[in-house]
Amino acid sequence: INWIWVISIYMREKIIRALKTVFDPEIPVDIWELGLIYNITINDDNSVKVIMTLTSPNCPVAEELPLEVERAVQSVDGVKNVDLDLTFEPPFEPSMMSEEARFSLGMM
């Protein structure tokens, strides 16, 4: 068993659970289900890199939401530090949402 891999998978699940506590205030769905998180990388030293987007570049919470995401990831036991990159490539579109999110928003 590769224990580093097992620990990484476990930490990734905890990070996802933490991200599911963060909501875009204009949409009653968490940012994970919205598809705003593009990538999570956990390095050997337990530093975490998150690449995310917003629903639009003019999002009213463009300054607060990334800070909330950073705090949520940092709250996970074992995470040493968080490097968050905000990108708009590719731009967010509703097809990025999970089936659960589309159902919650009446889009199915």
TATAQUI-V989477 format. One record per pair of residues at least 12 apart in sequence whose C-alpha atoms are under 6 Angstrom apart, sorted by the first residue. I is the first residue (numbers start at 1). J is the second residue. Records with the same first field share a line. If there is no record, write none. Layout:
I: J, J
This chain:
15: 73
18: 72
20: 32
33: 97, 98, 101
34: 97
35: 96, 97
36: 52, 53
37: 52
38: 51, 52
39: 51
46: 79, 80
47: 79, 80, 81, 82
48: 82
49: 82, 83, 84
50: 84
51: 84, 85, 86
52: 86
53: 86, 87, 88
55: 92
